[in-house]
Amino acid sequence: MAKNIVYVALHQKPGGEDVMKEYNKTRSLSEPTRKKLVNILVADMIESHGRVPPVNVRITYALGIVTLFPSLKDNGSPTGYEHYYDPLSGQGYLAYRLKTVQRNTASDFKRSSKSAHQGGPRTLRETLTSEQLFGDGCKEAMSMMKHSSDQEVVKEKMKATFKHRQNMLHDLDQSSHILDHFPRFLDTPGLIEQDFIVIFREDILGKFIARWPTFYKTRVTTVSKSLRQSAHLDDLLSTQEESSDYEWDSDMAAILLLVHLLPPTAKGKRQGKISAPQAADRIIKFMKVGTSMATFLSKVGSVQPFLLYVGEKKSRIQKFYIILDQRPIPCVAQTAVAAFDELFKAHFVFAVSYDATLLNFYTFIQTTVYGIDVATTKESPRVKEIRVRINNT
């Protein structure tokens, strides 16, 4: 029934045939055509059920979309149609369009849209750890670490103080001083990965490094070719050609292409969106070797963690750092993919929220690539839509 409702609406309304033709040809819908689909169905919904259609009607139309167009179904969500309408949160493309049409009655969804969602870097988790130190024993271990030249001793004491460190990170008064209390993060590569293993165990550890180059890189590149062209997008796409001489290597360029697919979100009503190139600059920066690190970082002023490439040029990097609170944490990584993997993990290890303008970007990486907190993390319809398009490419 749901499938027939959508089918009839598309054949009766202007533009519906265009939607059908594009899907039959590509097994997908471009963003303009997806908007056309939503506009047609919302118009049909309001015509048949009034300006405030019941929830079951909205569900019917959402179900009808993914039934008529099965390649649009999101297999990473409970029903597969949440990006069109999610009855639990009241969000989705159909809901957004309804709010636009019924501006005077837009409060219909506000209560449900405020439902609590958990999951992500700030979540305090139950972990299975080795014997932990507290009180005077913890203070002694922290003092020993600061002066030890033996990295194995440092790693052992870091394991034993993990829970104390996590408690500090979730205390607003102490979290900003974590690198003062545990300065060995600044000179001992591998400590981020060690804490990440304690938080999630080893089954999640290598997911990004294993899946990004073999599955996501080429698909992200392919889907990005359907976007409206810009100089920055063209440059990133050009890196996937063998003859490219663009600044970033193809691996980092593909990661930055995902920013174009999941564009920056506005930080508030008074602050407009930033551009995709500006958002990319919040993920990674470049510093030429020989430049004063202190001088460079003093001019940056970023609060959220980001990657710093140090080398002669962007395509020939000598060292990777994660910058947290304007302080450099050396990466174990020798490649762009591994360095980004460490950057993502640092958000969880240091319990730092994602940059607000990159929320969709990092949420996609978290839930779709790593599979972290899939059932409890709030995803925008755009995140779900891009997951569908990538998985079906």
C-alpha positions in Angstrom: 0.0 0.0 0.0 2.8 2.4 0.9 4.6 1.7 -2.3 1.4 2.3 -4.3 0.7 5.7 -2.6 4.2 7.0 -3.5 3.9 5.5 -7.0 0.6 7.2 -7.7 1.7 10.5 -6.3 4.8 10.6 -8.5 2.7 9.8 -11.6 0.1 12.4 -10.9 2.3 15.3 -9.9 4.5 17.4 -12.2 8.2 16.3 -12.0 7.4 12.8 -10.7 8.3 11.1 -14.0 11.8 12.8 -13.8 12.3 11.2 -10.4 11.4 7.8 -11.7 13.6 8.1 -14.8 16.7 9.1 -12.8 16.3 6.3 -10.3 15.7 3.7 -13.1 18.9 4.9 -14.8 21.3 5.3 -11.8 19.6 3.3 -9.0 20.1 6.5 -6.9 18.9 10.1 -6.7 21.0 13.2 -6.9 20.4 15.8 -4.2 18.2 18.1 -6.4 16.1 15.1 -7.5 15.8 13.9 -3.9 14.5 17.3 -3.0 12.0 17.2 -5.9 10.8 13.8 -4.6 10.3 15.1 -1.1 8.5 18.2 -2.3 6.1 16.2 -4.4 5.2 13.7 -1.7 4.8 16.4 1.0 2.4 18.3 -1.3 0.5 15.1 -1.9 0.4 14.3 1.9 -0.9 17.7 2.8 -3.5 17.6 0.0 -4.9 14.3 1.3 -4.4 14.6 5.1 -4.2 18.3 5.9 -1.4 20.6 7.1 -0.5 18.4 10.0 -0.6 14.8 8.7 -0.7 12.1 11.4 2.5 10.2 12.2 1.3 7.0 10.7 0.8 8.9 7.4 4.3 10.2 7.4 5.6 6.7 8.1 3.6 5.4 5.2 5.2 7.8 2.8 8.7 7.2 4.1 8.2 3.4 3.9 6.7 3.9 0.4 9.9 5.7 -0.8 12.3 2.9 0.2 9.9 0.2 -1.0 9.4 1.8 -4.4 13.1 2.7 -4.6 14.9 -0.1 -2.6 18.4 1.3 -3.3 17.5 4.3 -1.2 17.0 2.1 1.9 19.4 2.7 4.8 20.5 -0.7 6.0 22.3 0.9 8.9 19.1 2.0 10.6 16.3 0.0 12.2 13.7 0.4 9.5 15.7 1.8 6.6 13.5 4.9 6.1 14.5 7.1 9.1 16.4 9.6 6.9 13.0 10.4 5.3 11.0 10.2 8.5 12.0 9.0 11.9 8.9 8.7 14.2 11.1 8.6 17.3 12.8 12.0 16.8 10.3 13.6 14.4 13.2 14.3 11.9 13.9 13.4 8.3 13.5 15.0 4.9 9.7 14.7 4.9 9.5 16.3 8.3 11.8 19.1 7.4 9.7 19.9 4.3 6.5 19.8 6.3 8.0 22.3 8.8 8.8 24.6 5.9 5.3 24.4 4.4 3.5 24.8 7.7 5.6 27.5 9.3 2.9 28.7 11.7 2.4 25.2 13.1 6.1 24.1 13.1 6.1 23.4 16.8 4.4 20.1 16.1 7.7 18.3 16.1 9.6 20.2 18.7 8.9 17.9 21.7 10.0 14.7 19.9 13.0 16.3 18.3 14.4 17.0 21.8 14.6 13.4 22.7 17.8 12.5 24.4 20.5 10.8 22.4 23.7 9.4 23.8 26.8 8.1 22.1 30.0 9.7 21.0 33.3 10.9 22.5 31.8 12.4 25.6 30.0 9.2 26.7 31.3 7.7 30.0 31.7 4.0 29.4 32.0 0.9 31.5 35.4 -0.6 30.7 37.2 -3.8 31.7 40.7 -2.8 32.8 43.7 -4.3 34.5 44.3 -3.5 38.2 43.9 0.2 38.7 45.7 2.6 41.0 43.9 5.2 43.1 44.8 7.7 45.9 48.5 7.8 46.9 49.3 4.9 44.6 48.0 6.8 41.6 49.9 10.0 42.6 53.1 8.0 42.9 52.6 6.4 39.5 51.9 9.8 37.9 55.1 11.2 39.4 57.1 8.2 38.3 55.8 8.5 34.7 56.9 12.2 34.4 60.5 11.3 35.1 60.9 7.8 33.6 62.9 7.4 30.4 61.6 3.8 30.0 58.7 3.8 27.6 57.5 0.4 28.8 57.3 1.7 32.4 55.4 4.7 31.1 52.9 2.6 29.2 52.4 0.3 32.2 51.7 3.2 34.5 49.3 4.8 32.0 47.3 1.6 31.9 47.2 1.5 35.7 45.9 5.1 35.9 43.3 4.8 33.1 40.2 5.1 35.2 41.6 8.0 37.2 42.4 9.8 33.9 38.8 9.1 32.6 37.3 10.5 35.7 39.4 13.7 35.3 38.4 13.9 31.6 34.7 13.9 32.5 35.2 16.6 35.2 34.8 20.0 33.6 37.2 21.6 36.1 40.0 19.1 35.5 39.6 18.0 31.8 41.4 21.0 30.4 44.5 20.2 32.4 44.8 16.6 31.4 48.1 17.1 29.4 49.6 18.8 32.5 48.9 15.8 34.7 49.8 13.2 31.9 52.5 15.0 29.9 53.8 11.7 28.4 51.1 11.9 25.8 53.3 14.7 24.3 56.5 12.5 23.9 55.4 8.9 23.8 53.7 7.8 20.6 51.1 5.0 21.0 49.4 6.1 24.2 46.2 7.2 22.4 45.8 3.8 20.8 46.5 2.1 24.1 43.7 4.0 25.9 41.4 3.5 22.9 41.8 -0.3 23.2 40.8 -0.2 26.8 37.7 1.8 25.9 36.5 -0.3 23.0 38.6 -3.5 23.0 40.5 -4.6 19.9 37.7 -5.5 17.6 37.1 -1.8 16.7 40.8 -0.8 16.7 41.7 -1.4 13.0 38.3 -0.8 11.3 39.1 2.5 9.7 42.6 1.5 8.4 41.1 -1.7 7.0 37.9 -0.4 5.5 38.7 3.1 4.3 41.3 2.3 1.5 39.5 -0.9 0.3 35.9 0.1 0.4 35.1 3.8 1.2 37.8 5.7 -0.6 36.7 4.8 -4.2 33.0 5.0 -3.4 33.3 8.4 -1.7 35.2 9.6 -4.8 32.5 8.3 -7.1 29.6 9.8 -5.2 31.4 13.1 -4.9 31.5 13.4 -8.7 27.7 14.0 -8.7 28.1 17.2 -6.5 28.0 20.7 -7.8 31.5 21.4 -9.0 33.8 23.9 -7.2 37.6 24.6 -7.4 38.3 22.8 -4.1 36.2 19.8 -5.0 37.8 19.6 -8.5 41.3 19.7 -6.9 40.4 16.9 -4.4 38.9 14.7 -7.2 42.0 15.3 -9.3 44.2 13.6 -6.7 42.6 10.3 -7.6 44.2 10.5 -11.1 47.7 9.0 -11.5 49.1 12.2 -13.1 47.8 14.5 -10.3 50.3 16.9 -8.7 47.8 18.4 -6.1 49.1 19.3 -2.7 47.4 16.5 -0.6 47.9 12.8 -1.3 44.9 10.8 -2.6 44.1 9.3 0.7 43.8 12.5 2.6 42.0 14.1 -0.4 39.4 11.3 -0.3 38.8 12.0 3.4 38.3 15.7 2.7 35.9 14.8 -0.1 33.6 13.4 2.6 33.4 16.9 4.0 31.8 18.0 0.6 29.3 15.1 0.8 28.5 16.0 4.5 28.9 19.8 4.3 29.4 21.9 7.4 26.5 22.6 9.7 25.7 26.1 11.1 26.8 26.5 14.7 23.7 28.6 15.6 21.0 30.9 14.2 23.3 33.9 14.2 26.3 32.1 12.7 26.1 31.0 9.1 27.6 27.9 7.6 31.3 27.8 6.8 32.5 26.5 3.4 33.8 23.0 2.8 37.4 24.2 2.3 37.1 26.1 5.7 35.8 23.0 7.3 38.6 20.9 5.8 41.1 23.3 7.4 39.6 22.3 10.8 40.6 18.7 10.2 44.1 19.1 8.9 46.7 21.9 8.7 50.2 21.9 7.1 53.4 23.4 8.6 56.6 23.5 6.7 59.5 21.7 8.3 61.8 24.2 10.2 58.9 26.5 11.2 58.6 27.2 15.0 55.9 24.9 16.3 55.1 27.3 19.2 54.7 30.3 16.8 52.6 28.3 14.4 50.2 27.0 17.0 49.9 30.4 18.7 48.3 31.7 15.5 45.9 28.8 15.1 43.8 29.0 18.3 41.7 25.9 17.5 40.0 24.2 20.5 39.0 20.9 18.9 41.7 18.3 17.9 43.1 18.5 14.4 45.9 16.9 12.4 49.1 18.8 11.7 51.3 17.7 8.8 54.9 18.7 9.0 57.1 18.3 5.9 58.7 20.0 2.9 55.4 20.0 1.1 51.9 18.6 1.7 52.5 15.5 -0.4 55.8 14.6 1.3 55.2 14.5 5.1 57.9 13.8 7.6 55.8 13.8 10.8 52.2 13.8 11.9 50.9 15.4 15.1 47.5 15.6 16.7 47.0 19.1 18.1 45.0 19.3 21.4 44.8 22.5 23.4 47.5 24.0 21.1 49.9 21.2 22.2 51.4 18.6 19.8 50.9 14.9 20.4 53.2 12.8 18.1 51.4 10.2 16.0 52.7 6.6 15.5 51.2 6.9 12.0 53.4 7.0 8.9 50.4 7.4 6.4 47.5 9.8 6.1 44.9 7.2 6.7 46.6 6.0 9.9 47.1 9.6 11.1 43.4 10.4 10.6 42.6 7.2 12.4 44.6 8.5 15.4 42.9 11.9 15.2 39.4 10.3 15.4 40.4 8.1 18.3 41.8 11.1 20.2 38.3 12.5 20.5 37.3 9.4 22.5 40.5 9.1 24.5 40.3 12.7 25.6 36.5 12.9 25.7 36.4 15.9 23.4 33.3 16.7 21.4 33.4 16.9 17.7 33.8 20.4 16.1 30.2 21.5 15.8 30.5 22.4 12.1 31.9 18.9 11.4 29.3 17.0 13.3 27.8 15.2 10.3 31.3 14.3 9.0 32.5 12.8 12.3 29.2 11.1 13.0 29.4 9.3 9.7 32.9 8.1 10.4 31.9 7.0 13.9 28.7 5.1 13.1 29.3 3.9 9.6 33.0 3.1 9.4 33.8 2.3 13.0 30.4 1.1 14.0 30.5 2.9 17.4 27.3 3.7 19.3 25.2 3.0 16.2 21.9 2.5 18.1 22.3 5.5 20.4 23.9 8.2 18.3 21.6 10.8 16.7 22.3 10.9 12.9 21.0 13.6 10.6 19.1 12.5 7.5 22.0 13.6 5.4 24.3 11.2 7.1 21.9 8.3 6.5 21.4 9.3 2.9 25.1 9.4 2.1 25.5 6.0 3.8 22.9 4.6 1.5 24.5 6.2 -1.6 28.0 5.0 -0.8 26.8 1.5 0.1 24.9 1.2 -3.2 27.6 2.6 -5.4 
